[in-house]
């Protein structure tokens, strides 16, 4: 990113929908993206980085774009900011079109009136903390008294008032990131974009600063579009997560829903960890599917959105913490699968045990309360039907039931 682009965005830091009664107009979302595409030409051919993405962000909502490197999340953010020109599509901010390929609209970053926090902080080394934060207000030629008042207000809000006259580069990494956040807030923009803002901080500081960002967003009611590859970070701060892969949205929803009932296998494996079990539906009743897998037959609770039928290939996902280990098979409707502990890792709040089942399959269980079972000990694995998520097998040729 060039210094000119950074300055343009700093200067630009300016200025789920409820169902309303039929007679009341529905407020425009803060951000609206419709059928957004972005293609790059490379020596190896065209790269389709963003593939027809569409979503809205409500006013006051905290939305995170989550995905691995190369999934398109930063390209989307930069398109909203005006730093990237999409190939086609529509973007509106606060109900005002800022980009339209059909209408040939493309507003500059300064015209979009947004704030942005960069991964690299974009701190000016020759300026004090105060001057870094006040910079966008001075560019707008506000009165000196207003600049002092607004800059002082946000410095106090971020706990930086004591360092106002210090060189910004003499601060710690966490403090420099707070300076970047303060600069994005000082112009009172209604929309702030965060591009991997915590990736340069250590684990403890990441937790502290992400909570500060979330607290400020809720207190001020601002709208946030946030980009990260860190699943824990996304779940901690977001009202809604969009999981992206190869330029497409694979899942979106509240963090609890995305974690507990991921929409597809990619989302299940990227957001947290999952055991993945291919299988075939062999029977069903009003409440459950019966699925034949490589580790045996499993009961899966039916869900209103299930779209499979008996005899179809499926993929089951289950979280490691939902694999229950027992020393003996219990007399319950849920069958237990025998196995033995092959390895154990003590990780503080929990232990992870790798269990080799009688089928030869290895599964990982996460248990609390000590180091778990001893190596080589016999255990029985139980999986409650409501903890298993069933996905249609979307591979081209299905799979061979193991």
ChimeraX attribute file (.defattr): number of C-alpha atoms within 10 A of each C-alpha:
attribute: neighborCount
match mode: 1-to-1
recipient: residues
	/A:1	9
	/A:2	7
	/A:3	10
	/A:4	9
	/A:5	14
	/A:6	19
	/A:7	18
	/A:8	18
	/A:9	27
	/A:10	28
	/A:11	26
	/A:12	26
	/A:13	29
	/A:14	23
	/A:15	19
	/A:16	14
	/A:17	13
	/A:18	8
	/A:19	8
	/A:20	10
	/A:21	8
	/A:22	7
	/A:23	6
	/A:24	8
	/A:25	8
	/A:26	12
	/A:27	13
	/A:28	17
	/A:29	20
	/A:30	21
	/A:31	22
	/A:32	20
	/A:33	21
	/A:34	16
	/A:35	14
	/A:36	22
	/A:37	21
	/A:38	22
	/A:39	15
	/A:40	12
	/A:41	9
	/A:42	8
	/A:43	5
	/A:44	6
	/A:45	8
	/A:46	10
	/A:47	11
	/A:48	16
	/A:49	22
	/A:50	26
	/A:51	17
	/A:52	17
	/A:53	19
	/A:54	16
	/A:55	15
	/A:56	19
	/A:57	22
	/A:58	19
	/A:59	20
	/A:60	19
	/A:61	23
	/A:62	23
	/A:63	25
	/A:64	27
	/A:65	25
	/A:66	30
	/A:67	26
	/A:68	16
	/A:69	13
	/A:70	14
	/A:71	21
	/A:72	24
	/A:73	30
	/A:74	22
	/A:75	20
	/A:76	25
	/A:77	20
	/A:78	17
	/A:79	20
	/A:80	26
	/A:81	25
	/A:82	24
	/A:83	18
	/A:84	15
	/A:85	18
	/A:86	25
	/A:87	14
	/A:88	19
	/A:89	18
	/A:90	23
	/A:91	27
	/A:92	20
	/A:93	22
	/A:94	18
	/A:95	13
	/A:96	13
	/A:97	18
	/A:98	22
	/A:99	25
	/A:100	19
	/A:101	15
	/A:102	9
	/A:103	9
	/A:104	10
	/A:105	13
	/A:106	18
	/A:107	14
	/A:108	16
	/A:109	26
	/A:110	20
	/A:111	18
	/A:112	26
	/A:113	22
	/A:114	27
	/A:115	32
	/A:116	30
	/A:117	27
	/A:118	20
	/A:119	16
	/A:120	16
	/A:121	20
	/A:122	18
	/A:123	20
	/A:124	17
	/A:125	12
	/A:126	11
	/A:127	16
	/A:128	19
	/A:129	31
	/A:130	23
	/A:131	21
	/A:132	23
	/A:133	31
	/A:134	22
	/A:135	21
	/A:136	25
	/A:137	26
	/A:138	14
	/A:139	12
	/A:140	13
	/A:141	10
	/A:142	12
	/A:143	10
	/A:144	10
	/A:145	9
	/A:146	11
	/A:147	20
	/A:148	15
	/A:149	11
	/A:150	17
	/A:151	27
	/A:152	19
	/A:153	16
	/A:154	23
	/A:155	24
	/A:156	13
	/A:157	14
	/A:158	17
	/A:159	14
	/A:160	20
	/A:161	16
	/A:162	10
	/A:163	16
	/A:164	19
	/A:165	13
	/A:166	14
	/A:167	17
	/A:168	23
	/A:169	16
	/A:170	13
	/A:171	15
	/A:172	11
	/A:173	16
	/A:174	16
	/A:175	20
	/A:176	20
	/A:177	24
	/A:178	23
	/A:179	28
	/A:180	24
	/A:181	27
	/A:182	28
	/A:183	30
	/A:184	29
	/A:185	29
	/A:186	24
	/A:187	27
	/A:188	19
	/A:189	19
	/A:190	22
	/A:191	28
	/A:192	23
	/A:193	23
	/A:194	21
	/A:195	21
	/A:196	17
	/A:197	23
	/A:198	24
	/A:199	14
	/A:200	15
	/A:201	15
	/A:202	11
	/A:203	10
	/A:204	8
	/A:205	15
	/A:206	17
	/A:207	15
	/A:208	11
	/A:209	20
	/A:210	17
	/A:211	15
	/A:212	17
	/A:213	16
	/A:214	16
	/A:215	13
	/A:216	16
	/A:217	19
	/A:218	14
	/A:219	9
	/A:220	12
	/A:221	15
	/A:222	19
	/A:223	23
	/A:224	28
	/A:225	20
	/A:226	25
	/A:227	24
	/A:228	22
	/A:229	21
	/A:230	17
	/A:231	18
	/A:232	13
	/A:233	17
	/A:234	24
	/A:235	20
	/A:236	13
	/A:237	21
	/A:238	21
	/A:239	19
	/A:240	22
	/A:241	25
	/A:242	25
	/A:243	28
	/A:244	26
	/A:245	22
	/A:246	17
	/A:247	22
	/A:248	18
	/A:249	23
	/A:250	17
	/A:251	19
	/A:252	21
	/A:253	19
	/A:254	15
	/A:255	23
	/A:256	13
	/A:257	14
	/A:258	22
	/A:259	20
	/A:260	16
	/A:261	18
	/A:262	25
	/A:263	20
	/A:264	20
	/A:265	20
	/A:266	15
	/A:267	25
	/A:268	24
	/A:269	17
	/A:270	20
	/A:271	22
	/A:272	16
	/A:273	16
	/A:274	22
	/A:275	18
	/A:276	16
	/A:277	19
	/A:278	23
	/A:279	29
	/A:280	27
	/A:281	23
	/A:282	15
	/A:283	14
	/A:284	16
	/A:285	9
	/A:286	7
	/A:287	11
	/A:288	16
	/A:289	23
	/A:290	20
	/A:291	27
	/A:292	22
	/A:293	18
	/A:294	16
	/A:295	19
	/A:296	15
	/A:297	16
	/A:298	24
	/A:299	22
	/A:300	22
	/A:301	19
	/A:302	19
	/A:303	13
	/A:304	5
	/A:305	7
	/A:306	11
	/A:307	9
	/A:308	15
	/A:309	15
	/A:310	13
	/A:311	13
	/A:312	14
	/A:313	24
	/A:314	24
	/A:315	22
	/A:316	24
	/A:317	22
	/A:318	24
	/A:319	22
	/A:320	18
	/A:321	18
	/A:322	19
	/A:323	21
	/A:324	16
	/A:325	25
	/A:326	16
	/A:327	12
	/A:328	12
	/A:329	15
	/A:330	12
	/A:331	8
	/A:332	8
	/A:333	8
	/A:334	13
	/A:335	18
	/A:336	22
	/A:337	20
	/A:338	21
	/A:339	23
	/A:340	21
	/A:341	23
	/A:342	18
	/A:343	15
	/A:344	19
	/A:345	13
	/A:346	15
	/A:347	12
	/A:348	10
	/A:349	10
	/A:350	16
	/A:351	19
	/A:352	19
	/A:353	26
	/A:354	18
	/A:355	27
	/A:356	20
	/A:357	21
	/A:358	13
	/A:359	13
	/A:360	11
	/A:361	11
	/A:362	18
	/A:363	21
	/A:364	21
	/A:365	23
	/A:366	21
	/A:367	21
	/A:368	14
	/A:369	9
	/A:370	12
	/A:371	17
	/A:372	19
	/A:373	19
	/A:374	14
	/A:375	14
	/A:376	13
	/A:377	12
	/A:378	19
	/A:379	23
	/A:380	21
	/A:381	22
	/A:382	20
	/A:383	20
	/A:384	18
	/A:385	18
	/A:386	14
	/A:387	17
	/A:388	22
	/A:389	24
	/A:390	29
	/A:391	19
	/A:392	20
	/A:393	20
	/A:394	13
	/A:395	9
	/A:396	6
	/A:397	8
	/A:398	16
	/A:399	15
	/A:400	10
	/A:401	13
	/A:402	13
